[in-house]
Amino acid sequence: MKVLTINGSERARGSTWTAARQVLQHARERGCETEGVDLADKRIVRCECGRCNSRPEPCPVDDDVAAIVEAMIEADAVVLAAPVHGFGPASLMQTFIERAGVGHLRFARPLTNKIGAAVVVGRRYGHLEVHAQLLHNLLLNRFIVVGSGFPAILHSGGERGVLSDAEGMDALRRTVDRIVDIGTALAASGTALPVPGEIERRLGRTG
Ligand SMILES: Cc1cc2nc3c(=O)[nH]c(=O)nc-3n(C[C@H](O)[C@H](O)[C@H](O)COP(=O)(O)O)c2cc1C
C-alpha cells in the first residue's frame, strides 16, 4: 500500500516536515511505499475567480494542484500535515484544500474510500481545532478516516522540536499503524465499497 503525506507548512523543512517524515519512515517500516509532498516546494496560487463552486468543469488554473490531486488518487492513504497559524491551519494548506476540493475533487470525489488521517503541529494553541478541520475535509472527500485514539498533534517548542514531544510522536506512530492495519484488512477483505461518484449517480447530481 502507498502512503502519501501532504505537508502544508510554508516552511518546506520545518517542524511539520519533520512530523511528515516520521509518518513516512514508520509507514516504510510497516512495509509501505511512500511519497511526501511539500506544498512549499509547489506552485499553488490562490483562487482568483471565486466561481469554482458553481463551475461545471474543473479549475483551469495552470499550477501544481492538479498534479498533487493525481498523486492523492494514486495513493492508498493520505496524511494531511499542517501547522497551526493564528489558531487555524496555515494558509498554504487552506489554499490547497480549497483549490483541490472545490476546483478538482468536488465532481466525482475520486478519493472515496482511501484511508485518511491528519497530523497537526503547533507551539501550543489551536491544535484540536485544526485537526478537526482537516478531518472534516477528509470526510467531505469520503475518506475512511482513522485515528490512534488520541489525535496526532505535536508541540514544536521542545529542545528537539516535535521530536521532543514523546506523547505526540507515539500518537503519530499509532496513527500510521491504524492506517496500515485498516488499509491492509480492507484490501484483504475484498469487500465492495461504494465507488467514486456512486452517491452522485444515485442522486442524479454532478457534485
Ligand atoms: C504566522 C504564524 C502563526 C502561528 N500561530 C500559532 C497558533 O495560533 N498556535 C500555535 O500553537 N502555534 C502557532 N504558531 C507556531 C507554529 O505553529 C509552530 O512554530 C510550528 O512548528 C510551525 O511549523 P513549521 O515549522 O512546519 O513551520 C504560529 C507560527 C506562525 C509563523
The ligand as an SDF file (V2000), in Angstrom:
LIG
                    3D

 31 33  0  0  0  0  0  0  0  0999 V2000
    2.1240   33.1020   11.3870 C   0  0  0  0  0  0  0  0  0  0  0  0
    2.2350   32.0950   12.4860 C   0  0  0  0  0  0  0  0  0  0  0  0
    1.1490   31.8980   13.3180 C   0  0  0  0  0  0  0  0  0  0  0  0
    1.2160   30.9540   14.3450 C   0  0  0  0  0  0  0  0  0  0  0  0
    0.1170   30.7320   15.1150 N   0  0  0  0  0  0  0  0  0  0  0  0
    0.1410   29.7360   16.0530 C   0  0  0  0  0  0  0  0  0  0  0  0
   -1.0270   29.4350   16.8270 C   0  0  0  0  0  0  0  0  0  0  0  0
   -2.0880   30.0130   16.6830 O   0  0  0  0  0  0  0  0  0  0  0  0
   -0.9460   28.4240   17.7320 N   0  0  0  0  0  0  0  0  0  0  0  0
    0.2120   27.7400   17.9590 C   0  0  0  0  0  0  0  0  0  0  0  0
    0.2340   26.8510   18.8020 O   0  0  0  0  0  0  0  0  0  0  0  0
    1.3280   27.9910   17.2270 N   0  0  0  0  0  0  0  0  0  0  0  0
    1.3140   28.9640   16.2860 C   0  0  0  0  0  0  0  0  0  0  0  0
    2.4400   29.2320   15.5280 N   0  0  0  0  0  0  0  0  0  0  0  0
    3.6460   28.4120   15.7510 C   0  0  0  0  0  0  0  0  0  0  0  0
    3.7430   27.3030   14.7220 C   0  0  0  0  0  0  0  0  0  0  0  0
    2.5890   26.5120   14.6700 O   0  0  0  0  0  0  0  0  0  0  0  0
    4.9260   26.4000   15.0710 C   0  0  0  0  0  0  0  0  0  0  0  0
    6.0960   27.1980   15.0880 O   0  0  0  0  0  0  0  0  0  0  0  0
    5.0850   25.2520   14.0890 C   0  0  0  0  0  0  0  0  0  0  0  0
    6.1720   24.4890   14.4970 O   0  0  0  0  0  0  0  0  0  0  0  0
    5.3420   25.7310   12.6950 C   0  0  0  0  0  0  0  0  0  0  0  0
    5.5290   24.6200   11.8620 O   0  0  0  0  0  0  0  0  0  0  0  0
    6.6460   24.6560   10.7300 P   0  0  0  0  0  0  0  0  0  0  0  0
    7.9670   24.5460   11.4210 O   0  0  0  0  0  0  0  0  0  0  0  0
    6.3390   23.4970    9.8570 O   0  0  0  0  0  0  0  0  0  0  0  0
    6.5100   25.9750   10.0310 O   0  0  0  0  0  0  0  0  0  0  0  0
    2.4100   30.1940   14.5280 C   0  0  0  0  0  0  0  0  0  0  0  0
    3.5170   30.4190   13.6830 C   0  0  0  0  0  0  0  0  0  0  0  0
    3.4230   31.3510   12.6810 C   0  0  0  0  0  0  0  0  0  0  0  0
    4.6180   31.5590   11.7700 C   0  0  0  0  0  0  0  0  0  0  0  0
  1  2  1  0
  2  3  1  0
  2 30  2  0
  3  4  2  0
  4  5  1  0
  4 28  1  0
  5  6  2  0
  6  7  1  0
  6 13  1  0
  7  8  2  0
  7  9  1  0
  9 10  1  0
 10 11  2  0
 10 12  1  0
 12 13  2  0
 13 14  1  0
 14 15  1  0
 14 28  1  0
 15 16  1  0
 16 17  1  0
 16 18  1  0
 18 19  1  0
 18 20  1  0
 20 21  1  0
 20 22  1  0
 22 23  1  0
 23 24  1  0
 24 25  2  0
 24 26  1  0
 24 27  1  0
 28 29  2  0
 29 30  1  0
 30 31  1  0
M  END
$$$$
